Amino acid sequence: MKHSIIVSAVLLALAGCSQLPQQTPAPMKKVIEPVVVPEPDLVENEVLNDNIAQAQATDFGHIFIDRDMSFTGTLPCEGCPGIKYHVNLFQDGKFEARQEFIDQHEVNLVKGTWLLEGRVIHLMSQQAKIPSFQFVSNNKVVLLDEAGKPVVSKDNYELVRSNDFIKLDTSMQMLGMYQVIDNNAVFTSCSNGEKSSVAMTQHHIPMLRNYQTDKNLNGKAVIATMVARQSPKEDKMLFVEKFEQFWPGATCPDKLNLTKVQGIVWRVERVKFIQVPQHYNLRMLFNDNAKLYGFSGCNVFNASYSQSSNLLKVNPLVSTRKYCAQSNYYESNFTQHLQMADRIELNGNKLQLFHNNEVVVEMRPALN
């Protein structure tokens, strides 16, 4: 009996020891993740379109031309809506560029070599003068002024790099001397004097046939207008995309010394107070045989005329009868005022037709 009492006491003691006081778990510390505020993307030495923007010095070591790249954009132009630029820089040190003067129907294609000097990319060519640019980032260049400083203006003076390399569009309106000798056609541009062979393509064949079947043209050099593109190779081959017409009796104009009205293809720029969009290609020619002819935006026309000193009389026009919705407005105004003209004057590089002492038609020599 006594033994059982001792055992019970021991068990009670052990049970009491196993019931430890309940502990409250320590509160978990809340881990606060740091909030990362993104910094604005800063473009080193970027010239902002603001009159008070200032350029900042930066390290240029990370910018280099290690692949072929294309830059495009439209830059301001004095006297026109703008100049479309497409510049291709090749990693071998060469470049090619297209300058298109908006609404002036003038395109320059230029090739040469580039030189990277610090942040400045110089484009050097014997064909034409191309401005220099400064890299403001890997993907953007800004035009430099005559002092070699980035142009700071509210207007856009920047070209932006394309994501992919873009082949240069070499098609352009052309005016020049066309001649075929031994079935080999050669075209000499009036704008730059460059001589090119004309490829025998489907768009060239109608032009060639027209030339060879006209006894007044065959074998002779004659002014022609067409849309053509240059070969990407160095062979200076032209590919005709659209033949427009021949201009018998015309010559390339002397841009520095215009002394006569006859024998020049004139491009119509203004009719009364109406500015003529240049892509309509209103052009005409007065020849030495008292005949005039041309293209009025949709139709071809011709007429006889008489001139005594500055006095002019244009007889009724003979014209084709096509209807072109977009150009007929300019065509009808031009042909109407052409027949009203009573005086003609050559003022500088402008040919002006008058009616009652008021300028009704204004033209310049066509170079393309």
Backbone torsions as a table, in degrees:
resi	resn	phi	psi	omega
1	MET	NA	-46.9	179.2
2	LYS	-61.8	-36.4	179.9
3	HIS	-64.8	-40.6	-178.8
4	SER	-68.3	-33.7	178.9
5	ILE	-65.4	-39.4	-179.0
6	ILE	-66.0	-41.6	179.9
7	VAL	-62.8	-42.6	-179.9
8	SER	-62.4	-39.0	-179.2
9	ALA	-65.0	-40.0	180.0
10	VAL	-64.4	-40.9	-179.4
11	LEU	-65.1	-40.2	178.9
12	LEU	-64.4	-38.0	179.8
13	ALA	-65.2	-41.7	179.2
14	LEU	-66.1	-39.4	179.1
15	ALA	-63.2	-38.8	179.2
16	GLY	-65.8	-35.3	179.6
17	CYS	-70.4	-30.2	-176.9
18	SER	-75.7	-18.7	-179.9
19	GLN	-90.2	82.3	179.8
20	LEU	-75.6	153.1	179.2
21	PRO	-63.4	136.1	-178.5
22	GLN	-67.2	128.1	-178.4
23	GLN	-101.1	134.8	176.6
24	THR	-80.2	122.8	-178.2
25	PRO	-61.6	142.1	179.9
26	ALA	-65.1	137.6	-179.3
27	PRO	-62.1	138.4	179.0
28	MET	-71.8	134.1	177.3
29	LYS	-75.8	125.7	180.0
30	LYS	-77.3	119.9	-179.6
31	VAL	-83.6	117.3	-179.3
32	ILE	-94.0	114.1	178.8
33	GLU	-71.6	134.9	178.3
34	PRO	-67.0	136.5	178.2
35	VAL	-88.0	119.6	-179.4
36	VAL	-92.6	115.6	178.0
37	VAL	-87.9	116.5	-178.1
38	PRO	-65.4	135.9	177.3
39	GLU	-81.8	145.8	177.9
40	PRO	-63.9	145.0	177.5
41	ASP	-67.6	117.9	179.7
42	LEU	-103.5	130.3	176.0
43	VAL	-100.4	119.0	-174.3
44	GLU	-63.8	132.9	175.5
45	ASN	57.4	30.9	-179.6
46	GLU	-74.9	136.9	177.1
47	VAL	-96.0	110.6	-176.5
48	LEU	-80.2	157.0	177.7
49	ASN	-81.4	66.7	-179.1
50	ASP	-149.1	140.3	-175.5
51	ASN	-67.2	-17.3	-177.5
52	ILE	-107.7	4.8	-179.5
53	ALA	-67.5	144.4	179.4
54	GLN	-124.0	141.1	176.9
55	ALA	-77.2	145.8	179.2
56	GLN	-118.7	144.6	-179.3
57	ALA	-68.5	150.1	-179.2
58	THR	-155.2	166.3	175.8
59	ASP	-83.7	127.8	-174.2
60	PHE	-102.7	2.9	-171.0
61	GLY	-62.3	-22.0	-174.3
62	HIS	-89.4	0.2	179.4
63	ILE	-107.7	123.9	177.1
64	PHE	-155.4	160.1	-176.7
65	ILE	-101.4	96.9	-176.5
66	ASP	-111.7	7.6	178.1
67	ARG	-156.4	165.9	176.5
68	ASP	-70.5	135.5	-176.6
69	MET	-143.6	153.1	-177.8
70	SER	-119.1	137.6	175.1
71	PHE	-123.7	134.5	-179.1
72	THR	-136.3	159.8	177.0
73	GLY	163.6	170.8	177.7
74	THR	-116.9	121.3	-178.7
75	LEU	-104.0	152.5	179.2
76	PRO	-60.2	154.6	-178.4
77	CYS	-141.2	133.4	177.0
78	GLU	-78.2	116.0	178.9
79	GLY	92.4	4.6	175.5
80	CYS	-150.5	164.3	-177.2
81	PRO	-64.5	-18.7	179.8
82	GLY	156.0	169.8	177.8
83	ILE	-120.7	119.6	175.6
84	LYS	-79.9	126.1	179.3
85	TYR	-112.2	139.5	168.0
86	HIS	-136.6	112.6	-177.7
87	VAL	-118.9	124.9	174.3
88	ASN	-107.2	122.9	175.4
89	LEU	-103.6	126.7	179.9
90	PHE	-104.2	143.6	-174.9
91	GLN	-66.5	-13.1	178.4
92	ASP	-85.4	6.2	176.3
93	GLY	96.8	3.2	178.6
94	LYS	-102.3	162.9	174.5
95	PHE	-143.5	161.3	170.2
96	GLU	-140.5	146.8	-175.3
97	ALA	-143.6	149.8	173.5
98	ARG	-123.3	123.7	173.9
99	GLN	-111.9	120.9	179.3
100	GLU	-120.6	114.6	-179.6
101	PHE	-82.2	111.4	-173.9
102	ILE	-62.2	131.9	176.2
103	ASP	64.5	16.6	174.2
104	GLN	-120.0	0.7	176.3
105	HIS	54.6	38.8	-179.9
106	GLU	-126.0	126.2	179.8
107	VAL	-128.7	133.0	174.3
108	ASN	-115.0	129.8	173.0
109	LEU	-111.3	122.6	-171.9
110	VAL	-129.4	137.8	174.3
111	LYS	-125.1	152.6	178.9
112	GLY	179.1	-153.9	179.1
113	THR	-123.1	152.8	178.2
114	TRP	-112.0	154.7	177.3
115	LEU	-134.1	122.0	178.4
116	LEU	-94.2	115.4	-177.5
117	GLU	-123.6	100.9	-173.4
118	GLY	66.3	-122.2	177.1
119	ARG	-92.4	-6.1	-170.1
120	VAL	-96.7	133.1	175.0
121	ILE	-106.9	116.2	178.2
122	HIS	-96.0	132.3	177.8
123	LEU	-108.3	112.2	-172.5
124	MET	-112.2	128.3	-178.5
125	SER	-150.9	148.0	174.5
126	GLN	-87.9	-9.1	-177.9
127	GLN	-80.7	-42.1	-176.3
128	ALA	-162.3	163.6	178.6
129	LYS	-87.1	125.1	178.7
130	ILE	-116.8	133.8	-178.7
131	PRO	-67.2	160.8	175.5
132	SER	-91.3	158.5	-179.4
133	PHE	-132.3	161.4	175.7
134	GLN	-122.2	133.0	174.7
135	PHE	-69.1	128.5	173.0
136	VAL	-108.8	-9.0	172.6
137	SER	-166.2	-179.8	176.8
138	ASN	-63.0	-24.6	-169.7
139	ASN	-118.2	16.5	-176.1
140	LYS	-154.3	139.7	173.6
141	VAL	-128.0	151.7	180.0
142	VAL	-121.1	143.8	-179.4
143	LEU	-65.8	141.8	175.3
144	LEU	-100.4	144.2	178.0
145	ASP	-81.6	-174.8	-176.3
146	GLU	-65.3	-23.1	178.3
147	ALA	-86.7	1.3	-179.7
148	GLY	81.0	19.4	179.7
149	LYS	-106.4	147.1	176.6
150	PRO	-60.2	135.0	178.8
151	VAL	-70.7	124.6	178.5
152	VAL	-108.7	114.8	-173.8
153	SER	-159.8	160.1	172.6
154	LYS	-73.4	-20.1	174.7
155	ASP	-78.6	160.1	-178.7
156	ASN	-85.0	121.5	176.5
157	TYR	-121.4	30.5	-174.4
158	GLU	-117.3	147.1	169.8
159	LEU	-112.0	139.6	-175.3
160	VAL	-111.1	138.8	179.7
161	ARG	-73.8	135.2	177.2
162	SER	-78.8	152.0	178.5
163	ASN	-63.0	-36.3	179.6
164	ASP	-119.5	156.7	175.4
165	PHE	-69.5	134.2	-177.0
166	ILE	-116.8	126.6	176.1
167	LYS	-66.0	143.4	-177.8
168	LEU	-73.2	134.1	174.0
169	ASP	-80.1	113.3	-176.3
170	THR	-101.6	4.5	179.4
171	SER	-74.9	141.2	-178.3
172	MET	-161.4	157.8	173.7
173	GLN	-70.3	134.1	-176.3
174	MET	-134.2	144.7	174.1
175	LEU	-135.2	128.5	-178.9
176	GLY	-176.2	-177.6	-179.1
177	MET	-82.6	126.1	179.6
178	TYR	-114.3	133.3	178.6
179	GLN	-149.5	142.7	178.8
180	VAL	-118.5	123.8	176.8
181	ILE	-130.5	121.3	-178.4
182	ASP	54.8	43.8	178.2
183	ASN	65.0	12.3	174.9
184	ASN	-106.5	116.4	-177.5
185	ALA	-92.6	136.2	179.5
186	VAL	-127.6	138.9	179.7
187	PHE	-124.5	128.0	178.3
188	THR	-115.1	115.3	-175.4
189	SER	-67.5	136.0	175.9
190	CYS	-75.1	-23.4	-175.6
191	SER	-77.2	-35.6	-177.4
192	ASN	-133.4	-0.9	178.3
193	GLY	75.3	7.2	-177.7
194	GLU	-75.0	133.2	-178.2
195	LYS	-101.6	133.3	-177.9
196	SER	-137.4	147.8	170.3
197	SER	-79.3	148.2	-179.4
198	VAL	-105.8	122.2	-177.7
199	ALA	-68.0	146.4	179.9
200	MET	-84.6	88.1	-179.0
201	THR	-117.3	173.9	-176.5
202	GLN	-62.7	-29.3	179.9
203	HIS	-84.3	-17.4	178.0
204	HIS	-85.6	-29.6	-175.1
205	ILE	-57.8	-46.3	177.1
206	PRO	-60.6	-36.1	177.6
207	MET	-64.5	-44.1	-179.9
208	LEU	-64.0	-43.4	-179.9
209	ARG	-64.8	-42.2	177.8
210	ASN	-57.8	-42.3	-179.2
211	TYR	-67.7	-47.4	-173.1
212	GLN	-74.0	-24.6	-179.3
213	THR	-89.8	-5.8	177.8
214	ASP	-99.6	110.9	-176.2
215	LYS	-64.4	-20.1	178.1
216	ASN	-81.0	-12.6	-178.0
217	LEU	-111.3	-38.8	-170.0
218	ASN	-52.7	123.0	178.4
219	GLY	86.9	-8.2	-177.2
220	LYS	-105.1	159.8	173.4
221	ALA	-83.8	128.3	-176.9
222	VAL	-138.1	143.2	176.5
223	ILE	-67.8	133.4	177.7
224	ALA	-132.3	149.3	173.4
225	THR	-119.0	139.1	-177.2
226	MET	-163.8	167.2	169.6
227	VAL	-106.7	125.7	-177.1
228	ALA	-144.3	162.4	176.6
229	ARG	-125.2	151.5	-179.1
230	GLN	-87.8	147.5	175.6
231	SER	-66.4	141.2	176.9
232	PRO	-69.6	-13.5	179.0
233	LYS	-82.5	178.3	-178.3
234	GLU	-90.7	13.3	-175.7
235	ASP	-85.9	-1.1	178.2
236	LYS	56.2	38.4	178.1
237	MET	-86.8	139.6	176.6
238	LEU	-105.7	140.4	175.6
239	PHE	-116.3	112.8	-178.1
240	VAL	-70.3	129.1	175.1
241	GLU	-103.8	-29.7	178.4
242	LYS	-157.4	120.5	174.6
243	PHE	-88.7	133.6	-179.4
244	GLU	-102.1	-69.9	178.6
245	GLN	-167.4	164.6	171.3
246	PHE	-95.5	153.3	-179.2
247	TRP	-125.9	77.6	179.8
248	PRO	-59.1	138.2	179.5
249	GLY	89.0	-5.3	-178.8
250	ALA	-93.7	156.4	174.5
251	THR	-133.5	167.0	174.0
252	CYS	-67.8	134.4	-178.3
253	PRO	-73.8	148.8	171.5
254	ASP	-85.1	103.7	-173.3
255	LYS	-63.2	-25.4	-175.8
256	LEU	-96.0	-12.6	-174.8
257	ASN	-149.8	74.3	177.2
258	LEU	-81.4	116.5	-176.7
259	THR	-122.3	-6.1	-177.6
260	LYS	-141.8	157.3	179.4
261	VAL	-88.2	-41.2	-174.2
262	GLN	-72.7	148.6	174.4
263	GLY	80.9	10.2	179.8
264	ILE	-118.1	134.1	172.0
265	VAL	-81.5	117.9	-176.8
266	TRP	-102.2	136.1	176.3
267	ARG	-100.6	127.3	-178.1
268	VAL	-76.3	124.8	179.3
269	GLU	-106.7	-33.8	-175.1
270	ARG	-146.9	138.4	173.4
271	VAL	-122.8	112.6	-174.0
272	LYS	55.7	-114.1	179.4
273	PHE	-104.9	12.4	-175.1
274	ILE	-100.8	120.7	174.8
275	GLN	-80.4	126.9	-175.7
276	VAL	-90.3	120.3	175.4
277	PRO	-57.6	130.2	-170.7
278	GLN	-70.3	-19.1	-179.2
279	HIS	-72.8	-8.9	174.9
280	TYR	-80.7	-14.9	171.7
281	ASN	58.9	44.5	173.9
282	LEU	-71.3	115.7	-176.3
283	ARG	-140.9	152.4	178.4
284	MET	-153.0	165.6	-179.1
285	LEU	-141.8	134.1	168.8
286	PHE	-97.6	121.8	177.4
287	ASN	-100.5	177.4	-174.7
288	ASP	-77.7	-6.5	-177.4
289	ASN	-101.4	27.0	178.6
290	ALA	60.2	31.3	175.1
291	LYS	-120.3	147.0	172.5
292	LEU	-129.5	150.9	176.8
293	TYR	-157.0	166.6	-179.7
294	GLY	174.2	-165.9	-179.4
295	PHE	-125.7	124.6	-172.3
296	SER	-103.4	23.5	177.6
297	GLY	104.9	-28.2	178.6
298	CYS	-140.8	-39.4	-175.8
299	ASN	-118.6	156.6	171.5
300	VAL	-95.4	149.6	-176.0
301	PHE	-143.3	164.2	172.1
302	ASN	-154.5	161.8	179.4
303	ALA	-166.2	166.4	170.8
304	SER	-98.1	156.8	179.0
305	TYR	-147.1	162.6	174.1
306	SER	-132.1	143.1	-179.0
307	GLN	-137.3	130.4	174.9
308	SER	-129.5	108.4	-171.6
309	SER	58.0	-120.8	179.3
310	ASN	-96.2	-2.1	-179.7
311	LEU	-78.9	137.2	-174.4
312	LEU	-132.6	140.2	172.6
313	LYS	-135.5	120.8	179.4
314	VAL	-106.0	123.4	178.4
315	ASN	-77.7	165.5	-176.8
316	PRO	-53.0	139.1	-177.8
317	LEU	-78.2	147.9	167.8
318	VAL	-109.8	126.6	-171.4
319	SER	-142.7	154.4	169.3
320	THR	-69.3	168.9	-170.0
321	ARG	-121.5	34.6	177.9
322	LYS	-75.7	152.4	176.6
323	TYR	-112.9	125.9	177.5
324	CYS	-127.2	111.6	-170.8
325	ALA	-57.4	-41.0	-172.9
326	GLN	-77.6	-34.9	-173.1
327	SER	-101.0	-10.2	-174.4
328	ASN	-62.9	-30.4	179.0
329	TYR	-61.7	-47.6	-180.0
330	TYR	-70.9	-37.3	180.0
331	GLU	-62.7	-47.3	-177.8
332	SER	-65.2	-39.0	178.0
333	ASN	-66.0	-41.6	-179.5
334	PHE	-65.0	-51.9	-177.0
335	THR	-63.7	-34.8	178.1
336	GLN	-63.6	-48.7	-176.4
337	HIS	-75.9	-26.1	174.8
338	LEU	-61.7	-42.7	-178.8
339	GLN	-76.8	-16.3	176.9
340	MET	-84.5	-17.5	-171.9
341	ALA	-60.1	136.1	178.2
342	ASP	-122.9	-2.0	179.4
343	ARG	-150.1	148.1	-178.1
344	ILE	-134.6	134.8	-179.2
345	GLU	-140.6	142.8	174.0
346	LEU	-104.4	109.5	-178.0
347	ASN	-116.4	101.5	-176.5
348	GLY	66.4	-123.7	177.2
349	ASN	-101.8	19.1	178.5
350	LYS	-112.7	137.9	171.2
351	LEU	-105.9	121.4	-176.1
352	GLN	-118.0	133.7	173.9
353	LEU	-107.0	135.8	-175.1
354	PHE	-116.4	154.9	168.0
355	HIS	-140.8	120.6	-176.6
356	ASN	52.9	45.7	176.8
357	ASN	64.9	20.0	177.1
358	GLU	-121.3	134.0	179.2
359	VAL	-67.9	123.1	-179.9
360	VAL	-112.2	-23.5	176.7
361	VAL	-140.9	133.7	177.6
362	GLU	-127.7	131.6	-175.6
363	MET	-134.7	158.7	172.7
364	ARG	-129.9	159.6	177.7
365	PRO	-61.0	135.5	176.6
366	ALA	-84.0	129.1	177.7
367	LEU	-111.5	-4.2	178.1
368	ASN	-155.0	NA	NA
